[in-house]
Amino acid sequence: MDRATTVWAVAYAGFGLVCALRGTPLFSMGDISASPALSWAVVVVGVLAAAASGAVTRYGVRPGLRVLLWVTCVLAGVAAFGLLMDVITLLFGQGVDSAPAAANHALAATGCLLLATTARTVGGPGPATGAAAPPAPSAAARPVQLAACAGTVAFLPYVAMKLVWVSGGTFAGNTGEQMLAISEHNGASGIWLTLESWGLDGTVLLAALGVFLLWGLVRPWGQVYPRWTPWLRGRRVPRGLPLVPALVGAATLAPYGVLGAGYLALATADVVTVRQGDFSSPGDALLVGWIGMAAFGVYGCALIAATRSYWVRTRPVAVATGLAEPAEPAEPAEPAGSAGPASSTACDGRIIRRVKADRLGGDPRRPGTGRSGGPAL
């Protein structure tokens, strides 16, 4: 894995170098492209990753290598921010705003996974313990399931707002016809506009898929296909199938919602001025912003908790294989009721006394007595 990470790091550094020399921006701040000079940050991340992974391949474990790998992993994750938006845009048949920026998101996300895997396995393989098998399906802990409930409920106001617009109603000063015209003006794809003409909103469908993913991460049917899935029921769900979209979604929606809510809090306190945008007043824009950011922030944090729980619960368990080593011969067992040599000697003494008493006709529990209760002969 460290060699694959090195190959990626060299390719990523080369990609950033070409973009930096050509003055191609790879990052943006909202709708505005950032300075092309920031493309050199991609080169720095690629060089650091190549140095760390190459050192692991050549020298093995070193105390600082794991830290360096995790640092570059976090930096690559920051560079990958926006990948989910690119995927959604392409899913609905619409082109991305910048092809180089979209390529940077995809490459950075790939590197983030490779760096994390290398950092977790940098210690080298341990002693062989046998084959690995998936654990039995299980549900997440109760706090994680409560977080999933919160993430689901957080989307209800957002879905209600979208359904009002798509059904022709009015919310936050805008009618459904106005929102459709705004979508057309912003270059929405034909698929998106067709869905809205049918009374379906694309973001509502995505929210439903997100909630489905969230509950699949916390319930047992996310590990084994349930009975209501034809041709797949009873089979194991590939571990990466829910984890990959969950990691991408959590890394995008959680910071987007939390940071957006922080900005809206400053706007509510009149510290900053919120942009009116396509709404009739800043107050309407602020209302719609709170509904959206609350949904994305709460859902994103719930998705983080659910992803971590799923990662831990589906971790393969080592299964011992092969013949067991012969056990050492056991020592002879002590007689039942004995506690050691002293106890065995006391038991032998009681048996001898009982035999003598029977011969003399006395009570073994009262030494010194005969049949008539007098002194024994």
N, C-alpha and C positions, 0 to 999 in steps of 0.2 A: 504493500500500500504506500510506503514511503517513496518508492520509485515513481508510482503514478502521480503522487503529489508533486514531486520534483518536476515531472513533465508538464503538469498543469501550471506550476509556478513560472516556469520559463516561458510558456506560451502566453500566460497572462501578462507578464512583464513586457514581452515583445508587443502584445496588443496595445498596452498602454503607451509604450514608447512611440509606436507609429502614430497613434492618435494625438499624442502631445506634440510631436514634430510637425504634424499637419494642421495643428490648431483646431482639432475636432473636440467639442465639449462632450464629456461623458456623464456629467451630472447636471441637475437642474434644481432650481429653487422655485417650486410652484410651476407656473407657466413660463418662467424665464430661464433660459439656459445659463448655467454657471460659467465662470471663466474657464477657458481651455487649459489654463495653468494647473487646474485641479487634476487634470489627467495624469500629471506626474505622480500623484498619490497612488495611482494604479501601479505605476512602475515600482514605487517603493514597496508596496504590499507584495508584489510578485517577487522582488529581490529578497525580501525578508523570508518569504515562504520557501523560496529555492534554497536559501542558505540553511534554514532550519531542517528541512526534509533531507537535503543533501548531507548534512552533518549526521543525521540519524542513520542514513544508509552507510556512511563511511566509518563513523566512530561508535555507533551504538548509543546507549543511554548516557545522557549527560544531565546534570541537575537543572540547567537552565533551558534545555531544549523544549521540554513540555510547556514551560511558561511562554516561550517564544511562539510555539505553535498555536497556543490558545489566543495569544494576542493577535496574531495574523488572522486567525479564524474569526475573531470578533470584527476586525477591520474589513474582512471580506464580506461578512454578514451585513455590515453597514453599507458597503458598496452595492450589495444585491438588493437593497431596498427599492421597491418599485416593480419587482419581478411579477408579483401577483397582478398588478394593474396591467402589465403587458400581456399576461396570459388571458385576462378577462377581455381585453380589447381585441386580441386575435380570435378569441372564442366566438365573439359576436360579429366576426367578419370585418373588423375595422383595423386599419393600419396603425402601427405605433407612431408616436410623435418623432422619434429618432431611432433609426436602426442601430447606430453605434452604441447609444445608451442602452437599448434593449439587449444587445450582445454583451455589454458590460454586466448587466444584471444577471444574465444567464451564466456567464463565466464565473462571476463572483460567487453565485450560489453553489455552483459545482465545486469551486475551491473551498468554500466553507464546509461542505460535507467531507471532502477529502482531508482537510486539515483537522477537523474534529475526530475523524476516524484514526488518523495517524497519531494524534495526541493521546487518544485512549489506548492505543496499542504500542506506544513507544517503549513500554517496559519489556517488550519481547514476550514470546510465548512461555507460559508457565509449564509445570509438569503435566504430562498427559494424564487426564482423569477419565478418559473415555469419550464416547460420542455425546453430542449435544442434542437434546430433544426439546420441542416446545412445551411449555407448561400447560396445565389444564386451564380452560377458560375461566375467568373470574371477573367480577365486577370491581370497579374502582371503589376506594374508600368513600365513606359517607360525605366528608367535606368536599371531595372532588365532585361528587354527584350534585351536591348543593351548588357548587360553582357552575356546573353545567346548566342547572335550572336558572341561575341568574343570567348566564349568557343567552339562554333561550328567551327569557322574559324581556331582556334588554332590547331585543329586536322587534318586539310587538309594536311600540309606537312608530318605529321606522317603517314597518310593513304597512301599518294603518295609514300613515301619511302618503306612501306611494300608491296604495290602493285608492285613496280618495282622488288623487290626480288622474290615475289611469281610468277611473270610472267617470271622469268628467266633472268632478266636484272641485271645490275651491278650498285651498288651505294656504295660510301665510300670505294671503293677498294674491295668489296666482291660481288661475283656473287650469283644468286639465288641458284645454286647447293651447293655452300659453306655454305650458311645460312641453307639449309636443312640438310647438314651433321653436322653442329654445333648443330642444334636442336636434331638430333639423338644422338649425343655424350653427350648432356646435359640431356638425359633421357626423351625426350618428349614422351607423350603418343601416342597410336595408333590413337586416334581420332584427335589429333593435326596434326600428319603426314599425315593422310588421307585427312584432309581439305587442307593442303598445296599441296598435289598431285592433288587436284581438282582446284587449283588456288585460294584458299581461305585462308586468314590468320586469325587465331583466334583472335588476338588483333584488327584487323579491324572490325570484327563482334562485339566485345565488345565495340569498340568505337562508332559503329552505335547504339547499345543499349543505351549507355551512352548519346548520343545526343538526342535520342528519350525520355529518361527519363528527360533530361534537359528541353526540350520544353513542355513536359507534366506538369512540375511544373509551368510553366509561362503562359500557355494557358488554356482557360476554359475547353477544352476537357480532361484535367487532373483531373477534378472534377466530370464530368458527361460523361459517355461513349458516344462517338460521333456516327454518323449514320453509319460509315463504320465498326463498330464492331457488327457483327451479334449476336443475342440472348441477347446482353447486352445493346444495344442502349437505351439511356434515363435514365439508372439507375445510381445511385450515385457510384462513385469510392470510395472504402474503403480508409479512410484517411491514414492508415498505409501502404497501398500497395506501393505508391511511396515514402513515407517518410522514411521507413526503409532502402531501398537500397540507397536513397539519403544521409542519415546521415552517413552510412558506407562509401560510396564513397567519400563524402566530407571530412570526418575525415581522410581518407587515402591519397587521391590524392593531396589535397591542401598542406599539410606539405611535402609530398614526392616530389612534383614538386618544391615548393618554396625552400626547403632546398637543393634539388639537383641542382637547378639553382644557388644557392649561392656557392656551391662547384665548379660548372663548371666555375663560374665567377673568382674564385680564381685560377683555373687551367689555364684559359685563360690569366690571368695576371702573370702566372709563379710563383705564390706563392706556389702552391702545384703541384704535378705531377699526371696527370690522368693515370689510368691504361690502357694499350693497349688492354687487353682482347683478344677477337677473331678477332680483326681488324689488318690490316697490319701496321698501324702507330697510334701513339697517337693522331695525328690530325684528323684522320678518326673517332676514338673513341669519340673525343671531338665534332665533327660535329653531329654524331648520338645522342650523349647525349643531346646536345642543342635542337635538334628536339623533342626528347622525353620529356625532362623536361619542355620545354615551353608548350607543349600540356597538360601535366598533371597539371602543375601549374595554367595555365589560366583557364582550364576547372574546376579544383577543386575549385578555388575562385568563378567562375561563379555558380557552383553548391551550394556553401554556400549561395550566395545571393538568388538563386532561391528557395532553401529549406526554408529559413527564410520567404520569401514572401508567399510560399505555406502554411506554418505553420500558418501564420497570417490570410491569406484569407480564410482558411478552418476551422478556429476556430468556434465551435458551438455557436450559438446565442441564448440567453435565450428568451423564448416565454412565455408571461403571460398566465396563465390558471386560471380557476375558475371564480366565480361571483365577479363582482366589488363591492366595498363598496358603499352604497347609498350616493349620493352627498348631500351636505347641501342645503337647499332651498335657491334659489337665491332671492336677493332683487328686488323689482319692478324696471323695467327698466325706465330710464328717457325718456321723449318725444324726438322724433327725432329732432336733431339739437340743443338740450340743452346741456349745459356744467355744470349744477349744479343749486342750488336754486336761485342764483342771476340772471342767464340767464332766468329761468322760470318766475321770477317776471317781468323782463323787457319785456318778450314776452306778459304777461297778460296786461301790461300797454299799449303796442302798439295796442292790440285788443280793449281795452276800448276807446282809442282815435279815432280809425277808426269808431267805432259804433257812437260816438258822432258827428263826422264830417259828417257821412251819414245822421244823423237826421237833421243837420243844413244845409246840402247841400253844404259844403265846401270841399276843397281839403285836404285830410288827410295828405298829405306830406307838406302842408303849413298851419300850425295852425294859426288861427285868421283871415281866409278869408272865405267869403260866396260865393254864386253862382256868384255874379256880380264882385267878386274880391275885394269888399270893406270889411270893418270890419264886422265881424259876430255879429249877435245879441246876 
